Amino acid sequence: MRRDINWEDYLGEEVVDRRSDPVGRLECCWTDGSDQPMYLGISTEEDRHLTYVVPASMARFEERYSCVRLTLPAIKVRQAPQLECDKPIDTAFEKRLGEHFHLEVAEHPTLHAHKH
């Protein structure tokens, strides 16, 4: 993932999985203290009120198709922990994300949300 992507520029864009199947829409992103994108909040077509959180490292923006492409299957997104976009990600929630996505999680203080 390019860490210099400003995900705020792509809020509201369509999100697809690794096979190009539609997943939903990019609703928000969470950044660390140095404004580096850490996690993305994705709502699905089935329920716009649910926001699934995925690591920003598992996404890229595809200019050609004007969409966010995940390296995950849609089912993995729909099983991801959920959090409202206006809530910060704390250490406990970040640990849950690490377990779900099988990632080593660095200790971050609270991550701040940016939403559409």
Stockholm file with secondary structure:
# STOCKHOLM 1.0

chainA/1-116         MRRDINWEDYLGEEVVDRRSDPVGRLECCWTDGSDQPMYLGISTEEDRHLTYVVPASMARFEERYSCVRLTLPAIKVRQAPQLECDKPIDTAFEKRLGEHFHLEVAEHPTLHAHKH
#=GR chainA/1-116 SS CCTTCCGGGGTTCEEECTTSCEEEEEEEEEECTTCCEEEEEEEESSCTTCEEEEEGGGEEEETTTTEEEESSCHHHHHTSCBCCTTSCBCHHHHHHHHHHHTCCCCCCSCBEEEEC
#=GC SS_cons         CCTTCCGGGGTTCEEECTTSCEEEEEEEEEECTTCCEEEEEEEESSCTTCEEEEEGGGEEEETTTTEEEESSCHHHHHTSCBCCTTSCBCHHHHHHHHHHHTCCCCCCSCBEEEEC
//
